[in-house]
Structure formats: structure tokens, C-alpha cells
Amino acid sequence: MSNSESNNRNVIGTVIKLLVASLVVGLLINWLEITPKDVFDNFGETIASIYRAGQKALNWASDYIVTGALIVLPIWGLVVLVNFIQNKTRRK
């Protein structure tokens, strides 16, 4: 198979993946009863809403991440330390 044929298959595969992803997203947006006109008419507000939702999700998750890290990071550190010591003793 030539390089050109391989590139053509990659392009066709990418186009098919984009079409399927567009179909799935379009179905989801239609299910939410949002039309393309709604998106374009309220584009600025749509972007602002997405940004606010992202901030809210990040604020919500950050407390849980910090709390979990208080437990996970010391355990991870101990595991790394034990593995380091075991590897050092095996080399001797």
C-alpha cells in the first residue's frame, strides 16, 4: 500500500468519525430542543453560560480533589518509597 493510499484512508476515516460525532451531538442538541438558530442568536450568552457552568463544576470538584489528595498523596508517596527501597535492595 502506498503512502498516498494510507493518507486517503486516514482522511476518509477522519471524515466518517466527524460525521458520526456530528450526528450524535446533533441528536443530543435536538433532544434538548435547541436549534442552530437559537445557538447563533444567543452565541455570546451561550459561551458565557458554558464558562459559568465550567467554573461552577471546577469549584465543586476542587474541594473534593483537595480532600481526596490528603489521603491519596501520602499513600502514593509511601508506595513509591517502598518500591524505590525494594528496587535498590534487588540491585545489590
Contacts in CASP RR format, 6 or more apart in sequence:
PFRMAT RR
TARGET T0000
AUTHOR 0000-0000-0000
METHOD contacts of the structure
MODEL  1
MSNSESNNRNVIGTVIKLLVASLVVGLLINWLEITPKDVFDNFGETIASI
YRAGQKALNWASDYIVTGALIVLPIWGLVVLVNFIQNKTRRK
39 46 0 8 1.000
END
